[in-house]
């Protein structure tokens, strides 16, 4: 899975949990289900926070890659929402193009 796809999935999960008011780091991010290691997931989350896609969530790395999440109503920033919108539109175009190609 590409990094862009993982970003989309993670941001979408945070957005849905914010809208449902049910964010739980242990339930929202089940890394085997996402197809990445816990280490990869934690580092990607950290980058999304540092790059200002996510607000209300922090990741603190300790020794031996131990991680502590601090959550205070995690939600997407405008930048995060725009990423979802842009990539949702691209997904629709891609799926349409893929289907149209099969007709030819």
C-alpha positions, 0 to 999 in steps of 0.5 A: 500500500502506498504512503498516500493510500495510508495517509488517506485511510488514517485521515479518514478514520480520524475524521469519522471518529471525530464526527461520531465522537468515538475516538479510541487510539486502540480501536481506531488504528488496528495496525494489522487490519491496516496492513502496516506494522505498528512502528510504521503506523506510529511514524506516519501518524507522527508525520501527519501531526507534524505536517499539520494534517491532524490536531488534538493528537500527539505521539511521544516516542520513548525508548525501544519505540514505545509510544504514548498517544495523547488525545484531546478530541483529535480532528483534521485540520483544513489541510487534512480535510483538503487532502481527503477531498482531493484524493476522494475526487482522484479515487472517483476519477481513477475508478471511472477511468479503470471502468471505462478502459474495460469497455474499450 
